[in-house]
């Protein structure tokens, strides 16, 4: 190496001057009122080091009670000797041996935890709108580290693997559904309108700082064999599903100069779709429920995409006494009083189509957009000319597609309020 350096005198001179300059600079001192936290992170199932895990220290909420794993206050710390600025969070990364060292940590008490993809974040299974009474045992389960000025405290952390759900997404002929996205969620959707959201208490604020990097995009993509794998699940019950989509649009032609025609209809910005739940059903209540109790792996969560036995509802919507086509309308679908997660829009001729409906009784809710009038002054914005009542149409599907008669939207009467789909 030395021979290589001295082949380039300018490089050697630069390295020498940088070394001298560095030796003349005083070593940086840690900020006042700080200490250090050092330790190791290991996996619970193997006891091996957790390499490149994220370590987080969050100031202990002021209204939590002392727990058995908390350290006693430092008797040498002067009363009232507190840092001027308390951090929201202190973070670091473990090395190849699973070791970490956090320097310059302001004095105080901290909740501690480690994070890694596929492993459970503390409190991951907590309710979406928890009370402080529900949060107290979760907060008490955290290791608590007390940081004293100029001192180093040791802290060892562990990572717990989450549960796994895996399977294949296949079409009815056995071919893989490559690239489809599989979602997972609780069997019963939470109802947010029954209980108003609670304000963020100090306990909830602390927990959120540990869970803000958990997987928010609850989707897994199937590979070339239709296989998907969901990991890092906390104990609980889950259903898995994937969308079955029908574009229903003409081919999109693209020229080599960037121009093109055809493709997505301007009046239908999104496709008709239906949700398929494992093992291959179209109603949420019929979905298979998978239960995760710990670190187990469920390997038979297959989804079969078979649209046979499903039907379409087609029709045409007009408005007013002159039976004109409204500028736009949204068609939503309800079954047994519950709105389904699909909708349709009008084509330019007023026609619409809702695909992938199993046999049953449904209610279509048609919400027409206001007809707009063009002002005489081109600088003025368009104004609503006519608004329409929301129309409802009962539909019974048995063994065939259903073609409806024209659905007529009636104009709003003076003083009548506009209704919206529930």
Secondary structure as GFF3:
##gff-version 3
##sequence-region A 1 422
A	DSSP	alpha_helix	2	6	.	.	.	ID=ss1
A	DSSP	alpha_helix	9	24	.	.	.	ID=ss2
A	DSSP	beta_strand	34	43	.	.	.	ID=ss3
A	DSSP	beta_strand	54	59	.	.	.	ID=ss4
A	DSSP	beta_strand	90	93	.	.	.	ID=ss5
A	DSSP	beta_strand	99	106	.	.	.	ID=ss6
A	DSSP	beta_strand	108	115	.	.	.	ID=ss7
A	DSSP	alpha_helix	132	140	.	.	.	ID=ss8
A	DSSP	beta_strand	143	147	.	.	.	ID=ss9
A	DSSP	beta_strand	152	154	.	.	.	ID=ss10
A	DSSP	beta_strand	157	159	.	.	.	ID=ss11
A	DSSP	beta_strand	163	171	.	.	.	ID=ss12
A	DSSP	beta_strand	181	185	.	.	.	ID=ss13
A	DSSP	alpha_helix	202	211	.	.	.	ID=ss14
A	DSSP	beta_strand	219	221	.	.	.	ID=ss15
A	DSSP	beta_strand	227	233	.	.	.	ID=ss16
A	DSSP	beta_strand	236	246	.	.	.	ID=ss17
A	DSSP	beta_strand	252	254	.	.	.	ID=ss18
A	DSSP	beta_strand	260	262	.	.	.	ID=ss19
A	DSSP	beta_strand	272	277	.	.	.	ID=ss20
A	DSSP	three_ten_helix	284	286	.	.	.	ID=ss21
A	DSSP	beta_strand	290	292	.	.	.	ID=ss22
A	DSSP	beta_strand	297	298	.	.	.	ID=ss23
A	DSSP	beta_strand	303	305	.	.	.	ID=ss24
A	DSSP	beta_strand	311	319	.	.	.	ID=ss25
A	DSSP	beta_strand	329	335	.	.	.	ID=ss26
A	DSSP	beta_strand	338	345	.	.	.	ID=ss27
A	DSSP	beta_strand	351	357	.	.	.	ID=ss28
A	DSSP	beta_strand	360	368	.	.	.	ID=ss29
A	DSSP	beta_strand	371	373	.	.	.	ID=ss30
A	DSSP	beta_strand	383	386	.	.	.	ID=ss31
A	DSSP	beta_strand	391	397	.	.	.	ID=ss32
A	DSSP	beta_strand	402	403	.	.	.	ID=ss33
A	DSSP	beta_strand	407	409	.	.	.	ID=ss34
###
